[in-house]
Amino acid sequence: MKPNKEKGITLIALVITIIVLLILAGVAIATLTGDNGVLTKAVSAKEKTETARETEEKN
């Protein structure tokens, strides 16, 4: 019987894929929660919009 080397290659490909996905997830989470992340900028934009709206209503 021939040894089946395809299972070994498939397992290595699976492990590499999982590692790449974990790295991408880490980068995405860091981008969202960082000091200059998307969420921080969204909150800042909301505050500026509210301030501008209040200023415009006073004028």
N, C-alpha and C positions, 0 to 999 in steps of 0.2 A: 504494500500500500504506500501511496505517496504521502508525505507529510503535508498538511494543509497550511501553507504560509500566508494565505489570504486573511485568515482570522487575525494573525499577528499584525498585519498591516492595517486592517480595519480597526483594531483596538488602539493602535498608535494614533491613527487619524482621529478617532473619537476623543482621546485624551487631549490632543493638540487643539481640537475644536472647542472643547470645554474650557481649556486654559485661555484661549483667545476670547471667548464669550465672557469669562470672568474679568479679564482685563478691560474689555469694552464697558462692562457694567460698572466697574470701578471708576473709569473715566467719566461716564455719564453721571454718576452720583456725585463725584467731585465737582463737576461743572454746575450741577444744580444747587449744591449746598455751599459752595465756596464763597469767599468774601465778595468776589465780583461775579457771582453765579447768576443764573437766570432768575431765580426766585428773589434774590436781593435786589436786582435791577427792577423787577416787576413791582415790588413793594415801594421802591423809591419813585418810580414813575407814577404810581397811584397817589402817593403823597403830594407830588408836584402838581398832578392834575387837580386834586382837591383844593390845593392852595390857589392855583390859577383860577379855578371856578369861583372861589370865595372872593378873590380880588376883583374879578370881572363883575360879580353881582353887586359889590360895593360901588363900583363906578357906574 
